[in-house]
């Protein structure tokens, strides 16, 4: 008899989860490798080699300064991973804190938190980033903090009703009657049960963080010009779109595939970690016994 498959095996069995996991792991590996190796120095200017077509040794060609586009993409993955993880960490801390305050505290505190979340969620993420950039200047930390705030309140708004629903379930009432404090109840019973909803929101927030970094770098509010970034590279190459259209495809494809992978990984994780969805998709649950004559 085989044991019950783990959530990772269930995730791998889903096409969306498999694709998302491959993309995210590949980006993480590329970003790690870029710390010690890239085919060429990403910032090395080689005027004689400018606008070299894809081939050897420049597999994706070069830009207007003769820089290797593949090396710029590999080095830019570090920025993508940094922004996604940083924004995810900020969104997690802020979202969980606001959701718990809005679900586990008294009536007045809950109402204040609900109003605060409604106010903050009305501001688009890019607008928050541009407002912060106007005060402190454009940088990756501005992108991380603004996206973290934007999706932290979104996580809180989606997670708080789930926490309130689970808070009135029988097993939570029994846990509170046994003497568990609100913090212990949240850690042991509430947060694990809202994990599927939280994971989907977090993966979406990380995907939007990638888009926000690319968009803000494109507008000049994101990564500095000395740091490789997919959005910055896209901004530089789009000037030559009519003369060298293929060069713009590479950073655009990198951003698209990364965002798609994060979204599909979130959907796969939701199905793999949600017991109800797992049972619904399980072959054993849908098996109809044969009629024996």
C-alpha positions in Angstrom: 0.0 0.0 0.0 1.4 3.4 -1.0 1.3 6.3 1.4 -0.8 9.4 0.7 0.9 11.5 -1.9 2.5 14.7 -0.6 1.4 18.2 -1.7 4.5 18.4 -3.9 3.5 15.2 -5.8 0.0 16.5 -6.2 1.4 19.8 -7.4 3.6 18.0 -10.0 0.6 16.0 -11.2 -1.2 19.2 -12.2 -0.2 20.7 -15.6 -0.4 24.2 -14.3 1.6 23.4 -11.2 4.3 21.5 -13.2 4.7 24.4 -15.6 4.8 27.0 -12.8 7.2 25.0 -10.7 9.6 24.5 -13.7 9.6 28.2 -14.6 10.1 29.4 -11.0 12.9 26.9 -10.3 14.6 27.8 -13.6 14.5 31.5 -12.8 15.8 30.9 -9.3 18.7 28.8 -10.7 19.5 31.3 -13.4 19.6 34.1 -10.8 21.9 32.1 -8.6 24.2 31.2 -11.4 24.4 34.8 -12.5 26.1 35.7 -9.2 29.2 33.9 -10.4 28.9 33.5 -14.1 27.4 35.1 -17.2 28.5 34.5 -20.9 29.9 38.1 -21.1 30.2 41.0 -18.7 26.6 42.5 -18.9 27.9 46.1 -18.8 30.8 45.6 -21.2 30.5 48.0 -24.2 31.8 46.5 -27.5 31.1 49.1 -30.2 32.4 46.9 -33.2 29.9 44.2 -32.1 26.8 46.4 -31.8 23.6 45.0 -33.2 25.1 41.6 -33.8 22.4 39.2 -34.9 21.6 36.1 -32.8 24.4 33.5 -33.3 27.7 32.6 -31.9 29.1 33.9 -29.6 26.1 36.2 -28.9 23.3 33.7 -28.8 20.6 36.4 -28.6 22.5 39.2 -30.3 23.7 42.5 -28.9 22.3 46.0 -28.3 23.2 49.4 -29.5 26.3 49.5 -27.2 27.4 46.0 -28.2 26.4 44.5 -24.8 25.4 40.8 -24.9 21.6 40.6 -24.5 21.7 37.1 -23.1 24.1 38.2 -20.4 21.8 41.2 -19.6 18.8 38.9 -19.3 20.7 36.4 -17.0 22.0 39.3 -14.8 18.5 40.9 -14.8 17.0 37.8 -13.3 18.6 38.7 -10.0 16.6 41.9 -9.9 13.4 40.0 -10.7 14.0 37.4 -7.9 15.0 40.1 -5.4 11.8 42.2 -6.1 9.5 39.2 -6.1 10.8 37.8 -2.8 11.1 41.2 -1.2 7.6 42.3 -2.1 6.3 38.9 -1.1 7.8 39.2 2.3 6.4 42.7 2.9 3.0 41.6 1.6 3.0 38.5 3.9 3.9 40.4 7.0 1.5 43.3 6.4 -1.4 41.1 5.1 -1.3 38.6 7.9 -1.0 41.3 10.5 -4.0 43.3 9.2 -6.0 40.1 8.6 -5.4 38.9 12.2 -6.2 42.4 13.6 -9.4 42.5 11.6 -10.5 39.0 12.7 -9.3 38.4 16.2 -9.7 41.8 17.9 -12.6 43.8 19.3 -15.4 45.5 17.2 -13.8 48.9 17.1 -10.4 47.7 16.1 -12.0 45.5 13.4 -13.9 48.4 11.9 -10.8 50.7 11.9 -8.7 48.0 10.2 -11.5 47.4 7.6 -11.7 51.1 6.8 -7.9 51.4 6.5 -7.8 48.4 4.2 -10.6 49.8 2.0 -8.7 53.1 1.8 -5.3 51.6 0.9 -6.8 49.1 -1.6 -8.3 52.0 -3.6 -4.8 53.1 -4.7 -3.2 51.1 -7.6 0.2 49.6 -6.9 1.9 51.6 -9.6 0.4 54.8 -8.2 1.7 54.0 -4.7 5.1 53.3 -6.2 5.2 56.6 -8.1 4.1 58.6 -5.1 6.8 57.0 -2.9 9.3 57.6 -5.7 8.4 61.3 -5.8 9.5 61.6 -2.2 12.4 59.2 -1.8 13.5 58.7 -5.4 13.3 55.7 -7.7 14.9 52.5 -6.5 14.3 48.8 -6.1 13.3 49.3 -2.5 10.6 51.7 -3.6 9.2 48.9 -5.9 9.4 46.3 -3.1 7.8 48.4 -0.4 5.0 49.8 -2.7 4.1 46.4 -4.2 4.3 44.9 -0.7 1.9 47.5 0.7 -0.5 47.2 -2.3 -0.8 43.5 -2.1 -0.5 43.2 1.6 -3.8 45.0 2.0 -5.3 42.9 -0.8 -4.2 39.7 1.0 -5.7 41.1 4.2 -9.0 41.9 2.5 -9.3 38.4 1.0 -8.0 36.5 4.1 -10.0 38.3 6.8 -13.4 36.9 5.9 -11.9 33.4 5.7 -10.4 33.9 9.2 -13.7 35.1 10.5 -15.5 32.1 9.1 -13.1 29.6 10.4 -13.0 31.4 13.8 -16.6 30.3 14.4 -16.0 26.6 13.4 -16.4 23.9 16.0 -12.7 22.9 16.2 -11.6 26.5 16.8 -14.3 27.0 19.5 -13.0 23.8 21.1 -9.4 25.0 20.9 -10.3 28.3 22.5 -12.3 26.5 25.2 -9.3 24.4 26.0 -7.3 27.5 27.0 -5.4 28.5 23.8 -4.6 32.2 23.5 -5.7 34.1 20.3 -2.1 34.0 19.0 -1.9 30.2 19.6 -5.3 29.7 17.9 -4.3 31.7 14.9 -1.0 29.9 14.5 -2.3 26.3 15.0 -5.7 26.5 13.5 -6.6 29.7 11.6 -3.6 30.4 9.4 -3.1 26.8 8.2 -6.7 26.7 7.1 -6.5 29.9 5.0 -3.2 28.9 3.5 -4.7 28.0 0.1 -6.3 31.4 -0.3 -3.2 33.2 1.0 -0.9 31.3 -1.4 -2.9 32.3 -4.4 -2.9 35.9 -3.4 0.8 35.9 -2.6 1.8 34.3 -5.9 -0.3 36.9 -7.7 1.4 39.6 -5.7 4.8 38.3 -6.7 3.8 38.2 -10.3 2.6 41.8 -10.2 5.8 42.7 -8.4 7.7 41.4 -11.5 5.4 43.5 -13.7 5.7 46.5 -11.5 9.4 46.4 -11.4 9.6 46.1 -15.2 7.0 48.9 -15.7 8.7 51.3 -13.1 12.1 50.6 -14.5 10.7 51.3 -18.0 9.4 54.6 -16.7 12.7 55.4 -14.9 11.4 54.8 -11.3 12.8 51.4 -10.7 16.2 49.9 -11.0 19.2 52.3 -11.4 20.8 52.3 -14.8 23.9 50.5 -13.4 21.8 47.5 -12.4 20.6 45.0 -15.0 16.8 44.9 -15.2 14.4 43.4 -17.7 12.3 46.5 -17.7 15.2 48.8 -18.1 16.5 46.7 -21.0 13.1 46.8 -22.6 13.0 50.6 -22.3 16.4 50.9 -24.0 15.7 48.5 -26.8 12.2 49.8 -27.7 13.8 52.9 -29.1 15.2 50.8 -31.9 12.0 48.7 -32.4 11.5 49.5 -36.0 15.2 48.8 -37.0 15.8 45.8 -34.7 12.4 44.3 -33.6 13.8 41.0 -32.6 15.9 42.5 -29.8 12.7 43.6 -27.9 11.3 40.1 -28.0 13.8 38.6 -25.5 13.1 40.8 -22.4 9.4 40.9 -23.2 9.3 37.1 -23.4 11.3 36.8 -20.1 8.8 39.0 -18.3 5.8 37.2 -19.8 7.0 33.7 -19.0 8.0 34.6 -15.4 4.6 36.2 -14.6 2.7 33.3 -16.3 4.8 30.8 -14.3 4.1 32.5 -11.0 0.4 32.7 -11.7 0.1 29.1 -12.7 2.2 28.0 -9.7 -0.2 29.8 -7.4 -3.2 28.0 -9.0 -1.4 24.7 -8.8 -0.5 25.2 -5.1 -4.1 26.2 -4.3 -5.3 22.9 -5.7 -2.5 20.8 -4.2 -2.9 22.2 -0.7 -6.7 22.5 -0.5 -8.1 19.2 0.7 -11.5 19.8 -0.9 -10.0 20.5 -4.3 -7.6 17.6 -4.0 -10.4 15.2 -3.2 -12.5 16.5 -6.1 -9.6 15.9 -8.5 -8.6 12.6 -7.0 -9.3 9.5 -9.2 -10.4 7.6 -6.2 -13.0 10.2 -5.4 -14.5 10.1 -8.9 -14.3 6.3 -9.4 -17.6 4.7 -9.9 -17.7 1.0 -8.9 -18.7 -1.4 -11.6 -22.1 -3.0 -11.4 -21.7 -6.7 -10.6 -24.3 -8.9 -12.2 
